[in-house]
Amino acid sequence: MGTQKIMINGLPGNVAKMLVRHAVDDNRFELVPYSLTGPEITDTAYFYNGREIALIGPDRRETSVKDFGDDVIAIDFTHPSAVIDNVIFYCSHHIPFVMGTTGGDREALTAIVEQSAGCAVIAPNMTKQIVGFQAMMAYAAENFPGLFSDYDLEIMESHQQGKADTSGTAKAMVGYFNRLGIDFGQEQIIQVRDPEIQRDQLEIPEEHLAGHGWHTYTLVSPDKTATFRFVHNINGRDIYAQGTFDAVIFLAGMLARGETGRVFSMMDVLKGG
């Protein structure tokens, strides 16, 4: 395939800035000089390495959409409160998108896409290795239901202080553990956002307090003689770039096949469709 046009939305957010940095060095992509942003952003442009990217607030995007060009795929890492409006905008203007923002009503997002001519990859986590771990958990849940019946479960997730919602990955894991026989609700997830606790108790490196994702899943047998623990700790945000860009390439391939009105997951991306 030729160079794929992409529009990275959510600037000047940290994930969007990281993706811009990677995109300009990736010859598979042409980065269009526009980014949808939130109403609270007062800057009109973001600058990186001599590039100027216009920041388009909600009040200007309808009049600016014609400037985005044809065949562009949007990458969305905006705030959870904005996801529904963003998806409606993408679908109404036939803009395929990759959405890594957690939060929002997944069923509603899927319904909006499926009722349109749009196509999207929507996933709470763009890290391919974590998605692969989830696939292993899904396999265990399907083939060994009740494996951990009567075990106690603790799920702890730590992210940077500015993360507004509970980790979508942690919430997805609850479903697998339920099928493995554990009575556990999403409201029981321990959410850590305090930098002092993260540094002093969890021992997260100081330089990554502003951007990390540490998850621990601990299972203890009824008689307390057996403990199982699954851990995945991500420092920084660079790991998300590879999975996000793989999702863009995958989605471009689905569009080339004529797919419409479909929502894909990162597991679809890993499997190649």
N, C-alpha and C positions, 0 to 999 in steps of 0.2 A: 504494500500500500504506500501511497505518497505521504507527504507531510500532513499531519492532522492538526487542524486549528483547534485551540482550546482557549477557554475563558475561565480564569481562576477567580471565583467569587469569594467574598469574605475578607478582602483586604480592608484595613491593615492588620487583620488578625494574624496570630503567630503561625498557625498551620498554613494559611494562604501564603504568607511571606516565604515560608520554607519551600512550598511547592513552586513558587515563582523562581526561586533560586535554582532549583533543580531543572525546571522546565527550560530555562534559557540556555542550559548546557546540553539539552537532549535534542538531537537532530531529528527525532521523530515528530516533533511538535513545532507549531507556529503559535506563539502566544499573542492573542489579540490584545490591543491596548485598552481594555475596559475591564472593570470589575464591579459587580453589584455589591453594595455595602448597606449598612444599616442606617436608620434615620438619625442615630446619635453621632455619626461621623461628620465632622465639619470640614475636614480636608477635602479638596477637590481632586487630588491626584496622589499617587504613590510612585516613588522614584526608586529604581534599582539599577545599578550598574549602567547608568546613562539612559535607561528606558523610562518613559513616562506612561503610567497606566491611569486612565481617568477613573475616578471613583463615582459610581452612579447610585444615588440614593433612590428609595422607593418612589419619590415624587417625580423622578426623571426617567425611569427605566422604560416606560411605555413610549416616550418620544425618542429614546436612544436606541431601541432594539434594532432599528433598521441599519445602524452603524456596525453592529456586531458581525455582519457578513453571513454568508451561507455556509453550511456544512461545519458549523462550530459545535463543539461539545463543551458543555459547562461542567466545571468542577465546583462543588458546593460544600464549603465548610463553614457556613454561617451559623448564627445563634439558633438554638433549638426553637425559640419562639417564632422564628421566621420561616421554618421549613415548609409549612403548608402553603403560605402565600407564594413562596419561591417556586414550589412545584406547580401550582396553578399557573404562574407566569410562564414557566418553561413549556408546559404542555399547551397553553393557549397560543404560543408562538412557535411551536414545533421545534423546540431546542432540546435535543437529547442531553442527558446529564448523568454525572456520577456524584452521588451524595454520600459524604462520610459523616455528616453531622448526626450526632445521637440526639435522642429526644423526638418529640412529635408522635403522632399516631400512625404507626406503620401500616395498619389496615387502611386508613384513610388515604395515605400517600399512594399506596398500591392501587386503590380504587380510582384515584384521579388519573394516574398514568394509564391504567387499563381501559378507561373510558375515553381516552384520547388516542391520537395517532402517535403518541410519544413512545420513547423507549428509555430505560434508565437502569443503572446499577445503584442500588441503595443498600448500604451495609453499615452497621454500627462500628465496625472495625475494618480498616483497610490493610492491616498487617497480615500478610499471607501466612506466616508461620502460626500466628494465633488462630486464624481461620482454619488452618489445617488441624490444629489441636481441637478446635470445636468439632471438626468433622470426625475426629477419633471419638470424642465424647458422644456425638450423635450415633455413631456405630455401636458403641457400648450400650447406650440407652435403648437402642432398637433390638439388639441381640441378647442382652443380659438384663432384662427388666427386673427390678427388685434386688439387684446385686448388693446394694448398700442399705437394704431395709433395716430400720431401727438405728442406723448410725446417726450421730449428731453432726451437723454441718455448720461451719462458720465460713462466710465469704467476706473478705476484707478487700476493698479497692481504694487506692490512693491516687489522686490526680492533683494537678496544680490548683491553687486556690480559686482561680477564676472559672473553673469548670462548673457549669450551672446545674447539671443533672447527674443522676446516678449512671455509672458506666453501662452502656448498652451491652457490652460483652459480658459483664457480670450478670446482668438481667437475663441474657440468653442462656448462660450456664445454669441458672436456676431451673430452667425447664428440663435440661438434661438430668440434673440430679433428682428432680421430681420423678422422672421416669425410671431412675435407678433405685427408687424406693424411699426417698427422703422427703418428709413433709417440711417444706421450707418455702417461705414467701419472699418476694422481692423486697418487701419493706424491712426484712431482717438483714439485708446487706449492710455491712459496716462501711460507711463512706467517710474517708479521711481527707480533709482539705486544709487542715491547720499546718502551716510550714514548720512550726516548732515541734509538733509531734512527728512530722515526717522526717525532720532532721535528727532529732534527739532519740526517738524511740524506734522508728523504722530504719534509720541510718541511710536515708536517701541522700546521695551526694548533693552538697550545697548548690553546685552549678546546675543541677537538674530539678530543683524545687519548682521552678517556673514552667517546667514542661516534662512530664513523666506519666507513666501508667503502670503502677505496681498492683498485682492481683495475687491473692493467696486464697486457696480453697482447702480447708482442713476438715477431714472426716475422722471421727473417733467412734470406735465400737461401743456398744452398750455397756460392756464390762470394763471399758477404758484400757484394754490390753493391746489394742491395735490402733495405729494412727496412719492415715494416708494424707499426703499433702501435695497439691499441685500448685506450682508457682510460675508466673510469667511476669518479669519485670522489664519494662522498657524505659530507658533514659533518653530524653530528647524526643524529637519528632521526625528525624530523617527517615526512619524505617517506614513511615507511612507513604513516602513518595513512590517507592517502587510498586507497591500494591495499587495505589491510586492510578498510576500511569498504565499499569497492566490492565486495570479496569477500563480505562479510556480506549486502549487498543482493542480489547475484547468487544466493547460496545460498538466501536466503529465497524468491526467485523459483522456483528449482528445486524447493524443497519444496512450494510452492503448486501446482506442476504434478504433484505426486505422485511425484517421483523418490525412490527408496530404493536403498540399497546401492551408492552411486556415489561415487567420489572425483574431484573436479575439480581442474584446475590453474589457475594465474593466466592462462595463455594462454586457457583456456576463459572466464575472467572478462573478459578483454579483447575476446574475440569475442562475448561475450554469450550463450555456450552453444552 
